[in-house]
Amino acid sequence: MAIAQRTGAIPLFRMDEAHDDFEPERIFEISGPTSKLSFSDGVAFAPPSNDYLAACNLLSGSISFYPRVSSSLHPLCSDAGI
């Protein structure tokens, strides 16, 4: 699961299939100056393979794409893993 935060960060959480919930600790965070996130308002996994996470940047009026860097992060989300 990825959560858009207007502070310019996107934390990612792993699915806990045993409890049909998400683990409480983030496994990764997209943030910092090189991420170019600014006032992000929405995120979505990009089909068809969900290999990218798209993030809307309201301040710059743009959409940034972040590639999946590891298959060990799967599954983060029950219907659209990264």
C-alpha positions as CSV (number, residue, x, y, z in Angstrom):
1,M,0.0,0.0,0.0
2,A,1.3,3.5,-0.8
3,I,0.0,6.6,0.9
4,A,0.2,10.1,-0.6
5,Q,1.3,12.6,2.0
6,R,1.1,16.3,1.3
7,T,4.5,16.8,3.0
8,G,6.3,15.4,0.0
9,A,6.6,11.7,1.0
10,I,5.1,8.4,0.0
11,P,5.5,5.6,2.6
12,L,5.0,2.0,1.4
13,F,3.6,-0.8,3.5
14,R,3.6,-4.5,3.0
15,M,0.5,-6.7,3.1
16,D,0.2,-9.1,6.0
17,E,-1.7,-11.9,4.3
18,A,-2.0,-13.9,7.5
19,H,-4.0,-11.2,9.2
20,D,-5.6,-9.7,6.0
21,D,-4.2,-6.3,6.9
22,F,-1.1,-4.2,6.3
23,E,2.0,-4.4,8.5
24,P,2.4,-1.3,10.7
25,E,6.0,-0.5,9.8
26,R,6.8,1.1,6.5
27,I,9.1,-0.9,4.3
28,F,10.2,2.0,2.1
29,E,9.6,5.7,1.6
30,I,9.9,7.8,-1.5
31,S,11.0,11.3,-0.3
32,G,13.7,13.9,-0.5
33,P,14.8,16.5,-3.1
34,T,15.6,13.9,-5.8
35,S,12.0,12.5,-5.6
36,K,10.6,15.8,-6.8
37,L,7.5,15.3,-4.7
38,S,5.8,18.5,-3.7
39,F,2.3,18.5,-2.1
40,S,1.4,15.0,-3.4
41,D,-2.3,14.4,-3.3
42,G,-2.7,11.0,-5.0
43,V,-0.8,7.8,-5.8
44,A,-1.6,4.8,-8.0
45,F,0.1,1.7,-9.2
46,A,0.4,2.0,-13.0
47,P,-0.9,-1.0,-15.1
48,P,-0.5,-3.3,-16.8
49,S,2.2,-4.8,-14.6
50,N,2.1,-2.3,-11.7
51,D,5.8,-1.8,-12.1
52,Y,5.5,1.9,-11.5
53,L,4.0,4.1,-8.8
54,A,2.5,7.3,-10.2
55,A,2.2,10.3,-7.9
56,C,0.4,13.6,-8.5
57,N,2.3,16.7,-7.5
58,L,-0.1,19.6,-6.9
59,L,2.5,22.3,-6.5
60,S,4.3,21.6,-9.8
61,G,1.1,20.4,-11.6
62,S,2.9,17.2,-12.7
63,I,2.8,13.4,-12.3
64,S,6.0,11.6,-11.3
65,F,6.6,7.9,-11.9
66,Y,8.8,5.7,-9.6
67,P,9.9,2.3,-10.9
68,R,9.7,-0.8,-8.8
69,V,13.3,-1.6,-7.7
70,S,12.8,-5.0,-6.1
71,S,10.4,-7.9,-6.5
72,S,10.9,-8.7,-2.8
73,L,8.5,-5.8,-2.1
74,H,5.6,-7.9,-3.5
75,P,2.8,-7.9,-2.3
76,L,2.4,-4.4,-1.0
77,C,-1.3,-4.2,-1.9
78,S,-3.8,-6.9,-2.3
79,D,-5.1,-5.8,-5.7
80,A,-2.1,-4.1,-7.2
81,G,1.2,-5.1,-5.7
82,I,4.5,-3.3,-6.5
